[in-house]
């Protein structure tokens, strides 16, 4: 599995940023619509939970596997392979004629969802440790732009052209991305580091998570960062699948109108996320450090989740999105930087793959928790998310105080 990319004078960070950006536009088109598409096909609460979780279940098992392969054979071939799988999954989503085909399309997308972890490993390859959070912030900015452009494209195209349109548009974006990445994306991992990774014994897909987890557990700082990734993602994913349903129920909207209004809020949130992760984080990290910013982000996001649940009007969602985007914009790049800086250079793909796998595991339980809680009370998923991030914030605050005590003693 080798590939020799063409030579380019483009910044490697810019190239991987643009690759992730195009991929996430397609992802942003689809993800806000999954819940209401499932309801369109008559899905029960349990079936909605399966639909919302199957992508992450597959990603949980396969992210460390792809990460390990990228350590051994390079980042470029894995990213190209991931894009191929995404193209097929989006077109399957577009022309799904039943709930189960919809579920199969999301499962297939999850199997090949290696782009983000591989892109983060790519950033780790080409940045110095002190610049790691800045580089990871650009990946976060790609997320923000993707979710700025994607949701309104998905909502408007579904309303104007039909339910098939978002999947086709997302698949076309991904196909364009595949072509551009093939010609523009160079390999970032040296042959020496690939050989060093290949020298390690491996037991395949099933134990890839377990092997990496055991190594991570030996480093307390790295371990708590990975665990925080799980809980922070769990908190947010409580809301991902129910937000469109929350808006739909609150304002008595049909499927297309709910998708459109959800997309507008997410577009605004995405713009704010770009400002934080693409710009503000670059100024804050050198001054305050990743750990302090992570604590602020966790507490800010918790407060924002409570405010979101109490928004009295549609316009109020745009106000409460400000602290939500700010908190999330601090959490994601700082956690990615802490995990990357704590991992050995020849294990960046595997460890970041584990981190993304933990995110995927959280997205299995998060939507299930959110949808079941939504069935009890519409605001309950927001409170579950807030309590979770508050808990992690207090844990990191206690860890910071303990570190200060050790230094001063």
Secondary structure, DSSP 8 states (H G I E B T S, - for coil): ---------S-HHHHHHHHHHHHHHHHHHHHTTHHHHHHHTT--HHHHHHHHHHHHHHHHHHHHHHHHHHHHH-HHHHHHHHHHHHHHHHHHHHT--SHHHHHHHHHHHHHT--HHHHHHHHHHHHS-GGGHHHHHHHHHHHHHHHHHHHHHHHHHHHHHH-TTHHHHHHHHHHHHHHHHHHHH----S-HHHHHHHHTS----HHHHHHHHHHHHHT-HHHHHHHHHHHHHHHHHHHHHTTHHHHHHHHHT--HHHHHHHHHHHHHHHHHHHHHIIIIIHHHHHHHH-HHHHHHHHHHHHHHHHHHHHT--SHHHHHHHHHHHHHHHHHHHHHHHHHHHHHS-GGGHHHHHHHHHHHHHHHHHHHHHHHHHHHHH-TTHHHHHHHHHHHHHHHHHHHHHHHHHHHHH-
